[in-house]
């Protein structure tokens, strides 16, 4: 679980680190949720032969070519709590294309919603499975350049990319991990530092339910929340 290092470092007041959040205030879900059948994945011998490895130097030129045949902006995310739909913004071009590529490669289907910070964010795109790390290594070691727009801010239900601590100056994004703002007042202190590249257009009630799971001290759900991402149009 310590493998995920991509973070959103502070709450709305800008002063409290998420690690300091009192876990006694978390709601523990007691009732059962209907299951959605999703492949578990996690095998060490996961097939990565179809994936072209990108670098920081090749990222933008590759995505520019990729854009010609991959115009989609709508994706559906399936979980055991139900489904929700995300609209990806065209303006944050590199982030949209990177997300669509990973979804089509099946990367996200091997990952979890690995961080639940109720009332702040739900974060996904990583797991503690060896197969996920193998997929990451094959996809490539790169960051997505910051594309923050004042027209797309960290509002309730909006989707952004997390970033590693090493990118505090450039504010470049993780290639893999995304978050959804769950604070109904938004998270304006994240603006400019994180690129917002989409919004949930259907199924926020699913994410509201997801917030109620029991978590450990690192905000990782005690029962993993697998996802499957389907590109619609």
Backbone as CSV, one residue per row, in Angstrom:
resi,resn,N_x,N_y,N_z,CA_x,CA_y,CA_z,C_x,C_y,C_z
1,UNK,0.805,-1.206,0.000,0.000,0.000,0.000,0.841,1.260,0.000
2,UNK,2.080,1.127,0.428,2.952,2.287,0.471,3.436,2.666,-0.912
3,UNK,3.089,1.857,-1.919,3.565,2.114,-3.270,2.957,3.372,-3.857
4,UNK,1.756,3.794,-3.379,1.179,4.982,-3.982,1.699,6.211,-3.234
5,UNK,2.457,7.041,-3.988,3.058,8.217,-3.377,2.519,9.497,-3.974
6,UNK,1.547,9.383,-4.889,1.001,10.564,-5.519,-0.054,11.142,-4.599
7,UNK,0.043,12.429,-4.298,-0.730,12.964,-3.195,-1.455,14.254,-3.524
8,UNK,-2.454,14.520,-2.709,-3.052,15.837,-2.571,-2.773,16.195,-1.124
9,UNK,-2.002,17.214,-0.892,-1.365,17.354,0.411,-2.167,18.066,1.476
10,UNK,-3.248,18.767,1.132,-3.881,19.554,2.177,-5.382,19.631,2.024
11,UNK,-6.036,19.956,3.145,-7.472,20.124,3.181,-7.847,21.519,2.718
12,UNK,-9.131,21.844,2.786,-9.596,23.136,2.304,-8.981,24.317,3.026
13,UNK,-8.649,24.147,4.307,-8.079,25.272,5.024,-6.607,25.475,4.693
14,UNK,-6.048,24.590,3.857,-4.673,24.754,3.400,-3.629,24.494,4.451
15,UNK,-4.045,24.046,5.648,-3.062,23.909,6.720,-2.958,22.502,7.285
16,UNK,-3.919,21.647,6.962,-3.949,20.341,7.603,-3.619,19.254,6.612
17,UNK,-2.578,18.496,6.854,-2.191,17.384,6.001,-3.211,16.269,6.138
18,UNK,-3.496,15.568,5.042,-4.506,14.517,5.088,-4.144,13.394,6.040
19,UNK,-2.856,13.203,6.296,-2.456,12.149,7.231,-2.932,12.436,8.644
20,UNK,-3.286,13.711,8.920,-3.703,14.080,10.267,-5.202,13.942,10.481
21,UNK,-5.942,13.564,9.428,-7.385,13.450,9.549,-7.757,12.398,10.595
22,UNK,-8.685,12.735,11.484,-9.116,11.801,12.520,-9.902,10.659,11.912
23,UNK,-9.439,9.437,12.084,-10.096,8.275,11.517,-11.368,7.906,12.292
24,UNK,-11.534,8.407,13.488,-12.736,8.071,14.245,-13.975,8.719,13.644
25,UNK,-13.783,9.745,12.799,-14.902,10.413,12.162,-15.349,9.718,10.886
26,UNK,-14.593,8.691,10.442,-14.962,7.976,9.233,-16.190,7.106,9.493
27,UNK,-17.062,7.012,8.498,-18.259,6.187,8.617,-17.920,4.774,8.167
28,UNK,-18.225,3.790,8.967,-17.944,2.399,8.631,-19.205,1.777,8.035
29,UNK,-19.090,1.284,6.825,-20.247,0.695,6.158,-20.498,-0.707,6.699
30,UNK,-21.708,-0.971,7.156,-22.065,-2.272,7.727,-22.876,-3.120,6.748
31,UNK,-23.689,-2.457,5.908,-24.556,-3.228,5.026,-23.810,-3.714,3.794
32,UNK,-24.378,-4.688,3.120,-23.736,-5.272,1.956,-24.081,-4.487,0.698
33,UNK,-23.119,-4.427,-0.208,-23.312,-3.751,-1.484,-23.373,-4.808,-2.575
34,UNK,-24.348,-4.719,-3.492,-24.412,-5.703,-4.583,-23.104,-5.743,-5.365
35,UNK,-22.668,-6.932,-5.700,-21.403,-7.096,-6.392,-21.530,-6.805,-7.887
36,UNK,-20.511,-6.169,-8.448,-20.364,-6.051,-9.887,-19.175,-6.914,-10.255
37,UNK,-19.345,-7.832,-11.178,-18.272,-8.761,-11.521,-17.208,-8.033,-12.332
38,UNK,-16.024,-7.956,-11.770,-14.898,-7.294,-12.413,-13.694,-8.215,-12.307
39,UNK,-12.974,-8.439,-13.395,-11.792,-9.308,-13.328,-10.816,-8.831,-12.265
40,UNK,-10.321,-9.751,-11.471,-9.435,-9.389,-10.361,-8.043,-9.000,-10.831
41,UNK,-7.534,-9.638,-11.879,-6.189,-9.320,-12.361,-5.139,-9.665,-11.308
42,UNK,-3.969,-9.057,-11.423,-2.953,-9.221,-10.405,-1.920,-10.274,-10.692
43,UNK,-1.938,-10.903,-11.869,-0.963,-11.940,-12.171,0.377,-11.328,-12.570
44,UNK,1.460,-11.955,-12.114,2.795,-11.472,-12.455,3.066,-11.546,-13.950
45,UNK,2.420,-12.507,-14.637,2.683,-12.687,-16.055,1.688,-11.934,-16.934
46,UNK,1.130,-10.813,-16.447,0.209,-9.990,-17.228,0.859,-9.613,-18.559
47,UNK,0.084,-9.697,-19.637,0.601,-9.436,-20.976,0.791,-7.939,-21.197
48,UNK,2.016,-7.524,-21.429,2.312,-6.114,-21.690,2.926,-5.934,-23.080
49,UNK,2.877,-6.973,-23.897,3.550,-6.931,-25.196,2.940,-5.924,-26.157
50,UNK,1.662,-5.572,-25.929,0.973,-4.651,-26.823,1.201,-3.187,-26.461
51,UNK,1.934,-2.923,-25.397,2.101,-1.558,-24.892,3.418,-0.957,-25.360
52,UNK,3.330,0.228,-25.940,4.532,0.957,-26.324,4.987,1.813,-25.147
53,UNK,6.226,1.681,-24.763,6.763,2.430,-23.624,7.097,3.853,-24.033
54,UNK,6.574,4.824,-23.255,6.825,6.232,-23.538,7.826,6.807,-22.549
55,UNK,8.498,7.866,-22.961,9.404,8.615,-22.094,8.939,10.058,-22.063
56,UNK,9.558,10.852,-21.203,9.204,12.270,-21.158,9.443,12.933,-22.515
57,UNK,10.480,12.481,-23.205,10.855,13.084,-24.490,9.889,12.691,-25.607
58,UNK,9.307,11.499,-25.548,8.439,11.035,-26.630,6.951,11.238,-26.348
59,UNK,6.609,11.631,-25.133,5.205,11.693,-24.711,4.340,12.572,-25.616
60,UNK,4.712,13.835,-25.775,3.850,14.770,-26.492,3.721,14.430,-27.971
61,UNK,4.802,14.034,-28.610,4.733,13.686,-30.031,3.876,12.435,-30.234
62,UNK,3.997,11.470,-29.305,3.191,10.254,-29.393,1.705,10.593,-29.247
63,UNK,1.355,11.392,-28.232,-0.050,11.705,-27.987,-0.647,12.544,-29.116
64,UNK,0.167,13.373,-29.759,-0.307,14.164,-30.892,-0.760,13.245,-32.021
65,UNK,-0.003,12.198,-32.282,-0.382,11.212,-33.304,-1.570,10.373,-32.825
66,UNK,-1.555,10.035,-31.555,-2.610,9.210,-30.965,-3.966,9.901,-31.055
67,UNK,-3.960,11.216,-30.988,-5.187,12.006,-30.980,-6.020,11.804,-32.246
68,UNK,-5.385,11.558,-33.364,-6.083,11.449,-34.647,-7.131,10.349,-34.657
69,UNK,-6.854,9.251,-33.970,-7.772,8.110,-33.976,-8.432,7.856,-32.625
70,UNK,-8.256,8.776,-31.698,-8.794,8.581,-30.350,-9.437,9.869,-29.834
71,UNK,-10.592,10.245,-30.396,-11.239,11.515,-30.037,-12.183,11.438,-28.841
72,UNK,-12.305,10.271,-28.215,-13.333,10.068,-27.185,-13.173,11.000,-25.981
73,UNK,-14.320,11.353,-25.405,-14.322,12.233,-24.232,-15.217,11.725,-23.098
74,UNK,-15.876,10.586,-23.303,-16.791,10.057,-22.283,-16.344,8.658,-21.867
75,UNK,-16.189,8.447,-20.562,-15.824,7.124,-20.053,-16.762,6.734,-18.917
76,UNK,-16.975,5.440,-18.779,-17.781,4.914,-17.671,-16.864,4.141,-16.736
77,UNK,-16.980,4.405,-15.447,-16.192,3.713,-14.432,-17.115,2.787,-13.653
78,UNK,-16.800,1.488,-13.645,-17.624,0.495,-12.972,-16.962,0.067,-11.666
79,UNK,-17.759,-0.003,-10.610,-17.281,-0.465,-9.305,-18.352,-1.341,-8.675
80,UNK,-18.054,-1.937,-7.546,-19.046,-2.768,-6.868,-20.181,-1.925,-6.281
81,UNK,-19.996,-0.618,-6.211,-21.033,0.286,-5.717,-21.968,0.740,-6.834
82,UNK,-21.590,0.444,-8.073,-22.341,0.915,-9.226,-21.408,1.645,-10.190
83,UNK,-21.991,2.297,-11.180,-21.212,2.959,-12.220,-21.355,4.475,-12.140
84,UNK,-20.340,5.174,-12.595,-20.451,6.618,-12.801,-19.754,6.990,-14.096
85,UNK,-20.165,8.115,-14.681,-19.686,8.526,-15.995,-18.918,9.833,-15.896
86,UNK,-17.782,9.888,-16.594,-16.924,11.069,-16.594,-16.851,11.662,-17.998
87,UNK,-17.005,12.968,-18.076,-16.745,13.701,-19.312,-15.341,14.293,-19.212
88,UNK,-14.487,13.998,-20.188,-13.133,14.528,-20.221,-13.107,15.789,-21.081
89,UNK,-12.412,16.810,-20.606,-12.371,18.086,-21.314,-11.352,18.064,-22.452
90,UNK,-11.730,18.664,-23.577,-10.832,18.727,-24.730,-9.672,19.688,-24.488
91,UNK,-9.903,20.721,-23.670,-8.883,21.749,-23.482,-7.615,21.201,-22.819
92,UNK,-7.782,20.307,-21.855,-6.638,19.680,-21.190,-6.228,18.456,-22.028
93,UNK,-5.724,18.729,-23.189,-5.535,17.753,-24.262,-4.665,16.567,-23.862
94,UNK,-3.493,16.851,-23.309,-2.564,15.775,-22.969,-3.131,14.866,-21.881
95,UNK,-3.803,15.474,-20.912,-4.391,14.680,-19.831,-5.516,13.786,-20.360
96,UNK,-6.358,14.331,-21.231,-7.430,13.517,-21.809,-6.858,12.340,-22.582
97,UNK,-5.896,12.612,-23.447,-5.323,11.558,-24.283,-4.604,10.505,-23.456
98,UNK,-3.877,10.934,-22.445,-3.174,9.978,-21.588,-4.172,9.082,-20.868
99,UNK,-5.265,9.668,-20.366,-6.274,8.882,-19.653,-6.960,7.899,-20.596
100,UNK,-7.341,8.355,-21.786,-7.990,7.484,-22.761,-7.066,6.331,-23.143
101,UNK,-5.794,6.639,-23.346,-4.829,5.590,-23.711,-4.741,4.521,-22.628
102,UNK,-4.598,4.955,-21.375,-4.490,3.990,-20.282,-5.759,3.153,-20.153
103,UNK,-6.916,3.804,-20.351,-8.184,3.069,-20.271,-8.261,2.016,-21.371
104,UNK,-7.870,2.377,-22.581,-7.931,1.432,-23.699,-6.907,0.310,-23.557
105,UNK,-5.799,0.598,-22.908,-4.795,-0.440,-22.668,-5.213,-1.400,-21.565
106,UNK,-6.264,-1.045,-20.822,-6.725,-1.882,-19.723,-5.978,-1.655,-18.427
107,UNK,-5.175,-0.579,-18.379,-4.394,-0.321,-17.157,-5.305,-0.140,-15.941
108,UNK,-6.332,0.703,-16.072,-7.157,1.008,-14.911,-7.933,-0.210,-14.404
109,UNK,-8.193,-1.170,-15.280,-8.920,-2.371,-14.864,-8.112,-3.227,-13.889
110,UNK,-6.827,-2.928,-13.773,-5.944,-3.658,-12.860,-5.718,-2.885,-11.559
111,UNK,-6.459,-1.778,-11.367,-6.194,-0.896,-10.224,-7.421,-0.731,-9.325
112,UNK,-7.199,-0.031,-8.208,-8.237,0.216,-7.203,-8.473,1.719,-7.028
113,UNK,-9.581,2.020,-6.351,-9.708,3.315,-5.688,-9.001,3.121,-4.344
114,UNK,-7.778,3.598,-4.271,-6.893,3.235,-3.168,-6.837,4.291,-2.059
115,UNK,-7.550,5.392,-2.259,-7.561,6.422,-1.226,-8.953,7.023,-1.106
116,UNK,-9.514,6.953,0.087,-10.821,7.540,0.359,-10.655,8.541,1.498
117,UNK,-10.719,9.799,1.174,-10.660,10.860,2.186,-12.029,11.535,2.167
118,UNK,-12.943,11.010,2.977,-14.340,11.425,2.940,-14.495,12.935,3.110
119,UNK,-15.264,13.533,2.220,-15.481,14.970,2.268,-14.387,15.768,1.610
120,UNK,-13.402,15.104,1.046,-12.310,15.800,0.360,-12.120,15.231,-1.047
121,UNK,-11.536,14.019,-1.156,-11.337,13.399,-2.466,-11.471,11.884,-2.387
122,UNK,-11.797,11.305,-3.534,-11.667,9.870,-3.782,-10.598,9.744,-4.851
123,UNK,-9.594,8.910,-4.623,-8.453,8.816,-5.541,-8.271,7.382,-6.009
124,UNK,-7.984,7.212,-7.304,-7.801,5.881,-7.865,-6.694,5.833,-8.891
125,UNK,-6.377,4.603,-9.324,-5.376,4.429,-10.372,-4.116,3.721,-9.928
126,UNK,-4.131,3.100,-8.749,-2.974,2.341,-8.288,-3.476,1.086,-7.582
127,UNK,-2.556,0.184,-7.266,-2.874,-0.982,-6.449,-1.566,-1.494,-5.864
128,UNK,-1.669,-2.492,-5.006,-0.475,-3.111,-4.441,-0.180,-4.436,-5.123
129,UNK,-0.723,-4.648,-6.317,-0.500,-5.893,-7.058,0.770,-5.790,-7.908
130,UNK,1.546,-6.835,-7.989,2.743,-6.821,-8.850,2.415,-6.503,-10.296
131,UNK,1.252,-6.943,-10.768,0.877,-6.708,-12.161,0.726,-5.218,-12.460
132,UNK,0.232,-4.456,-11.486,0.060,-3.013,-11.699,1.412,-2.338,-11.865
133,UNK,2.369,-2.736,-11.049,3.705,-2.146,-11.162,4.369,-2.548,-12.480
134,UNK,4.078,-3.761,-12.936,4.613,-4.209,-14.222,4.008,-3.387,-15.361
135,UNK,2.718,-3.127,-15.277,2.046,-2.306,-16.278,2.603,-0.884,-16.287
136,UNK,2.805,-0.323,-15.109,3.358,1.044,-15.019,4.731,1.123,-15.676
137,UNK,5.557,0.132,-15.401,6.909,0.131,-15.950,6.875,0.060,-17.469
138,UNK,5.920,-0.698,-18.010,5.815,-0.841,-19.461,5.220,0.408,-20.101
139,UNK,4.225,1.029,-19.456,3.614,2.253,-19.990,4.655,3.355,-20.124
140,UNK,5.494,3.512,-19.093,6.580,4.478,-19.193,6.760,5.322,-17.949
141,UNK,7.944,5.877,-17.825,8.306,6.722,-16.693,8.249,8.175,-17.153
142,UNK,7.116,8.820,-16.953,6.945,10.202,-17.401,5.884,10.900,-16.567
143,UNK,5.870,12.224,-16.639,4.834,13.042,-16.022,4.094,13.787,-17.128
144,UNK,2.828,14.101,-16.883,2.051,14.867,-17.848,2.169,16.342,-17.481
145,UNK,2.618,17.189,-18.410,2.791,18.609,-18.103,1.505,19.253,-17.588
146,UNK,1.646,20.172,-16.657,0.496,20.867,-16.085,-0.284,21.591,-17.174
147,UNK,-1.607,21.396,-17.175,-2.484,22.066,-18.147,-3.621,22.777,-17.430
148,UNK,-3.362,23.279,-16.258,-4.432,23.913,-15.471,-5.073,25.067,-16.235
149,UNK,-6.392,25.107,-16.209,-7.152,26.183,-16.835,-8.054,26.836,-15.801
150,UNK,-8.145,28.167,-15.777,-9.051,28.836,-14.824,-10.516,28.526,-15.100
151,UNK,-10.808,27.951,-16.269,-12.184,27.585,-16.601,-12.585,26.252,-15.984
152,UNK,-11.605,25.459,-15.570,-11.862,24.142,-14.986,-11.167,24.061,-13.634
153,UNK,-11.916,24.334,-12.594,-11.350,24.384,-11.254,-11.759,23.157,-10.446
154,UNK,-11.210,23.049,-9.257,-11.462,21.904,-8.384,-12.800,22.072,-7.660
155,UNK,-13.867,21.814,-8.406,-15.211,21.879,-7.866,-15.707,20.474,-7.525
156,UNK,-16.800,20.416,-6.790,-17.420,19.141,-6.433,-17.707,18.333,-7.693
157,UNK,-17.228,17.085,-7.717,-17.472,16.207,-8.843,-16.514,16.364,-10.000
158,UNK,-15.549,17.280,-9.882,-14.579,17.470,-10.959,-13.398,16.514,-10.770
159,UNK,-12.770,16.165,-11.877,-11.731,15.139,-11.893,-10.378,15.757,-12.234
160,UNK,-9.376,15.470,-11.419,-8.023,15.968,-11.660,-7.013,14.846,-11.559
161,UNK,-5.792,15.141,-11.955,-4.706,14.166,-11.819,-3.873,14.510,-10.597
162,UNK,-3.542,13.482,-9.834,-2.656,13.663,-8.686,-1.247,13.935,-9.188
163,UNK,-0.363,14.259,-8.268,1.030,14.505,-8.659,1.957,13.993,-7.566
164,UNK,3.166,13.589,-7.939,4.141,13.142,-6.936,4.761,14.343,-6.231
165,UNK,5.262,14.156,-5.010,5.882,15.269,-4.274,7.026,15.932,-5.030
166,UNK,7.676,15.191,-5.925,8.821,15.745,-6.662,8.419,16.827,-7.644
167,UNK,7.109,16.974,-7.915,6.654,17.920,-8.925,6.031,19.186,-8.322
168,UNK,6.522,19.593,-7.173,5.977,20.780,-6.506,6.226,22.064,-7.285
169,UNK,7.298,22.106,-8.048,7.633,23.320,-8.794,6.906,23.354,-10.136
170,UNK,7.029,22.287,-10.917,6.412,22.261,-12.240,4.917,21.952,-12.190
171,UNK,4.470,21.342,-11.073,3.080,20.905,-10.925,2.654,19.918,-12.012
172,UNK,3.608,19.183,-12.557,3.277,18.143,-13.523,2.508,17.019,-12.836
173,UNK,1.703,16.318,-13.623,0.806,15.302,-13.079,1.394,13.906,-13.132
174,UNK,0.913,13.071,-12.232,1.139,11.634,-12.338,0.583,11.152,-13.664
175,UNK,1.209,10.174,-14.246,0.674,9.582,-15.472,-0.525,8.695,-15.188
176,UNK,-0.724,8.276,-13.924,-1.632,7.186,-13.622,-2.783,7.511,-12.676
177,UNK,-2.562,8.302,-11.634,-3.546,8.438,-10.567,-4.411,9.682,-10.711
178,UNK,-5.708,9.496,-10.593,-6.659,10.594,-10.712,-7.485,10.703,-9.432
179,UNK,-8.081,11.866,-9.242,-8.917,12.081,-8.058,-10.216,12.756,-8.466
180,UNK,-11.212,12.630,-7.606,-12.498,13.280,-7.796,-12.791,14.083,-6.543
181,UNK,-13.087,15.356,-6.710,-13.342,16.244,-5.571,-14.698,15.899,-4.956
182,UNK,-14.708,15.634,-3.648,-15.929,15.254,-2.943,-16.396,16.318,-1.954
183,UNK,-15.664,17.411,-1.849,-16.075,18.526,-0.998,-17.094,19.362,-1.777
184,UNK,-18.308,19.492,-1.258,-19.349,20.221,-1.982,-19.065,21.706,-2.099
185,UNK,-18.112,22.180,-1.327,-17.659,23.566,-1.460,-16.470,23.685,-2.407
186,UNK,-16.070,22.560,-2.964,-14.906,22.553,-3.839,-13.606,22.527,-3.055
187,UNK,-12.505,22.549,-3.774,-11.169,22.554,-3.160,-10.301,23.593,-3.878
188,UNK,-10.630,24.875,-3.713,-9.932,25.932,-4.460,-8.441,26.011,-4.182
189,UNK,-7.999,25.517,-3.017,-6.570,25.569,-2.701,-5.751,24.630,-3.596
190,UNK,-6.439,23.740,-4.336,-5.742,22.842,-5.259,-5.585,23.452,-6.655
191,UNK,-6.300,24.543,-6.917,-6.239,25.153,-8.237,-4.817,25.576,-8.595
192,UNK,-4.488,25.459,-9.853,-3.173,25.753,-10.427,-2.152,24.662,-10.109
193,UNK,-2.207,24.109,-8.901,-1.246,23.072,-8.520,-1.580,21.728,-9.163
194,UNK,-2.849,21.515,-9.472,-3.304,20.261,-10.053,-4.151,20.537,-11.283
195,UNK,-3.998,19.725,-12.305,-4.767,19.884,-13.535,-6.110,19.176,-13.422
196,UNK,-7.188,19.929,-13.597,-8.538,19.381,-13.659,-8.845,19.121,-15.125
197,UNK,-9.240,17.892,-15.464,-9.416,17.553,-16.870,-10.740,16.849,-17.175
198,UNK,-11.660,16.853,-16.211,-12.950,16.224,-16.452,-13.912,16.455,-15.306
199,UNK,-15.126,15.954,-15.473,-16.134,16.057,-14.409,-17.069,14.867,-14.488
200,UNK,-17.597,14.481,-13.346,-18.576,13.400,-13.287,-19.911,13.964,-13.744
201,UNK,-20.502,13.383,-14.778,-21.776,13.879,-15.305,-22.939,12.961,-14.934
202,UNK,-22.637,11.809,-14.369,-23.680,10.894,-13.934,-23.105,9.933,-12.900
203,UNK,-23.830,9.747,-11.800,-23.434,8.742,-10.822,-22.680,9.253,-9.607
204,UNK,-22.829,10.535,-9.259,-22.147,11.022,-8.053,-22.612,10.294,-6.802
205,UNK,-23.834,9.769,-6.842,-24.337,9.031,-5.683,-23.501,7.773,-5.431
206,UNK,-22.914,7.221,-6.482,-22.032,6.065,-6.335,-20.789,6.445,-5.537
207,UNK,-20.214,7.578,-5.868,-19.025,8.057,-5.162,-19.345,8.448,-3.729
208,UNK,-20.538,8.981,-3.499,-20.947,9.321,-2.141,-21.010,8.060,-1.282
209,UNK,-21.509,6.970,-1.854,-21.546,5.695,-1.128,-20.143,5.149,-0.896
210,UNK,-19.298,5.309,-1.906,-17.932,4.815,-1.809,-17.182,5.470,-0.640
211,UNK,-17.533,6.717,-0.337,-16.879,7.436,0.754,-17.107,6.796,2.124
212,UNK,-18.094,5.940,2.229,-18.496,5.406,3.525,-17.750,4.142,3.947
213,UNK,-16.833,3.677,3.120,-16.138,2.432,3.453,-15.157,2.632,4.609
214,UNK,-14.828,1.545,5.250,-13.835,1.572,6.322,-12.441,1.636,5.705
215,UNK,-11.579,2.451,6.266,-10.232,2.662,5.731,-9.184,2.427,6.811
216,UNK,-7.922,2.285,6.360,-6.837,2.168,7.327,-6.209,3.544,7.558
217,UNK,-5.101,3.580,8.270,-4.472,4.853,8.626,-3.944,5.625,7.422
218,UNK,-3.738,4.939,6.299,-3.251,5.617,5.094,-4.394,5.984,4.155
219,UNK,-5.628,5.821,4.623,-6.846,6.114,3.862,-7.107,5.100,2.746
220,UNK,-6.467,3.943,2.839,-6.671,2.855,1.888,-7.848,2.007,2.389
221,UNK,-8.873,1.755,1.559,-10.007,0.932,1.995,-9.567,-0.454,2.469
222,UNK,-10.160,-0.920,3.561,-9.804,-2.230,4.088,-10.220,-3.344,3.132
223,UNK,-11.256,-3.092,2.366,-11.658,-4.007,1.298,-11.448,-3.272,-0.019
224,UNK,-10.566,-3.795,-0.851,-10.199,-3.089,-2.079,-11.403,-2.782,-2.966
225,UNK,-11.372,-1.617,-3.578,-12.429,-1.195,-4.503,-11.861,-1.251,-5.913
226,UNK,-12.083,-2.374,-6.569,-11.619,-2.573,-7.942,-12.421,-1.684,-8.887
227,UNK,-11.805,-1.267,-9.987,-12.524,-0.492,-10.996,-12.344,-1.131,-12.368
228,UNK,-13.271,-0.790,-13.255,-13.156,-1.121,-14.674,-13.573,0.126,-15.427
229,UNK,-12.713,0.595,-16.332,-12.992,1.824,-17.071,-13.287,1.480,-18.524
230,UNK,-14.455,1.917,-18.975,-14.894,1.657,-20.345,-14.987,2.972,-21.109
231,UNK,-14.319,3.059,-22.257,-14.395,4.256,-23.099,-15.659,4.175,-23.939
232,UNK,-16.523,5.183,-23.820,-17.821,5.146,-24.503,-17.825,5.883,-25.830
233,UNK,-17.488,7.146,-25.795,-17.561,7.948,-27.026,-16.689,9.183,-26.930
